[in-house]
């Protein structure tokens, strides 16, 4: 069970031309191996956001998507 593993944010990127976001989280599993969790999704906002605001929003959305995926498993 991996519910007590803490993931750290490794990278978050956004391409405004394609409106695609890529977010990667990583954690150690305790036996020397790495666990990766990545999300790639479309991101659009009706609000005019600064680059730091976009980064916060895509990380928030990625965490939400991964939580939903974990509950579905």
C-alpha positions as CSV (number, residue, x, y, z in Angstrom):
1,X,0.0,0.0,0.0
2,X,1.4,3.4,-1.0
3,X,-1.0,5.7,0.8
4,X,1.7,6.9,3.2
5,X,4.3,7.8,0.6
6,X,4.9,11.5,0.1
7,X,5.3,12.7,-3.5
8,X,7.3,15.7,-4.3
9,X,6.8,17.9,-7.3
10,X,9.6,17.4,-9.9
11,X,8.4,19.4,-12.9
12,X,5.5,21.4,-14.1
13,X,5.4,22.8,-17.6
14,X,2.8,24.5,-19.7
15,X,2.8,25.1,-23.5
16,X,0.5,28.0,-24.3
17,X,0.6,27.1,-28.0
18,X,-0.9,23.7,-27.6
19,X,-2.6,24.5,-24.2
20,X,-1.0,21.3,-22.8
21,X,0.3,20.9,-19.2
22,X,2.8,18.3,-18.0
23,X,3.2,17.7,-14.3
24,X,5.5,15.1,-12.7
25,X,5.7,13.9,-9.1
26,X,8.2,11.5,-7.7
27,X,8.7,9.5,-4.4
28,X,11.0,6.8,-3.1
29,X,9.3,3.6,-2.2
30,X,11.5,2.6,0.7
31,X,13.4,-0.1,-1.0
32,X,15.6,2.1,-3.2
33,X,13.2,2.4,-6.2
34,X,11.4,5.5,-7.5
35,X,7.7,5.9,-8.0
36,X,6.6,8.4,-10.7
37,X,3.2,9.9,-11.2
38,X,2.7,12.1,-14.2
39,X,-0.3,13.9,-15.7
40,X,-0.6,15.4,-19.2
41,X,-3.8,17.4,-19.8
42,X,-5.3,20.3,-21.6
43,X,-5.5,23.5,-19.6
44,X,-7.5,26.6,-20.6
45,X,-8.5,29.5,-18.4
46,X,-11.0,32.3,-19.1
47,X,-9.0,34.5,-16.8
48,X,-5.8,36.2,-17.7
49,X,-3.3,34.5,-15.5
50,X,0.4,35.2,-14.8
51,X,3.0,32.4,-15.3
52,X,3.2,31.7,-11.6
53,X,-0.6,31.5,-11.4
54,X,-0.7,29.1,-14.3
55,X,1.9,26.9,-12.6
56,X,-0.1,26.8,-9.4
57,X,-3.3,26.0,-11.2
58,X,-1.8,23.2,-13.3
59,X,-0.2,21.6,-10.2
60,X,-3.5,21.9,-8.3
61,X,-5.4,20.3,-11.2
62,X,-2.8,17.5,-11.6
63,X,-3.1,16.7,-7.8
64,X,-6.8,16.6,-8.1
65,X,-6.6,14.2,-11.1
66,X,-4.2,11.9,-9.4
67,X,-6.4,11.7,-6.3
68,X,-9.4,10.8,-8.4
69,X,-7.3,8.2,-10.2
70,X,-6.2,6.7,-6.9
71,X,-9.8,6.5,-5.7
72,X,-10.9,4.8,-8.9
73,X,-8.3,2.0,-8.6
